[in-house]
């Protein structure tokens, strides 16, 4: 009976066996410094199952900067400290691999290079309405902040959704900026873990975080930052609480 199925339908159900794919969050680094890149390599197998590629050799570089190399661990993860250019700008982290047959595969990831002294405002993406029904005040508030600071977004969304996040930010005319991951410290503890401490070591003015949840407020406070809460007066660990995005847009920080 399988012979009677169209080949295109079989391909759609089974997927492309053996195809590599790479995932990584956006990268952020100070000009002339380096990005600590953590990437994952997997391989599509039968029925679309993605398996980690253990010991895969990876090459990582940003534009014309020196190349770095790493091997993936048993879960497919690899990390490297990758130099970035001296000049501020939006670049690409290129990650490439080659299998034993000589087949090559590579993927680029957004890499933001900013002056180390430039102020940064961190925004919990889960408190930002996105889409066609998002209030205009969100854009007014964040674009007002972006006149004097760079914007970084943290999210608990899957890293595969980050390109879609950038599309939504652009569609809602919100400031561009790196999308970085939140994760829970474990299955029981709801505390959020992130690279905020490392960011504060690399950049001298990462002082303000905007959110609406107690978990994000706790993460900002734990990193030594001032927390600004929008739309949730029940969060107590805050320097300031705004009733809504319109309130923040009108008053500013």
Order of alpha helices (4+ residues) and beta strands (2+ residues): alpha-beta-beta-beta-beta-beta-beta-beta-beta-beta-beta-alpha-beta-alpha-beta-beta-beta-alpha-beta-alpha-beta-beta-alpha
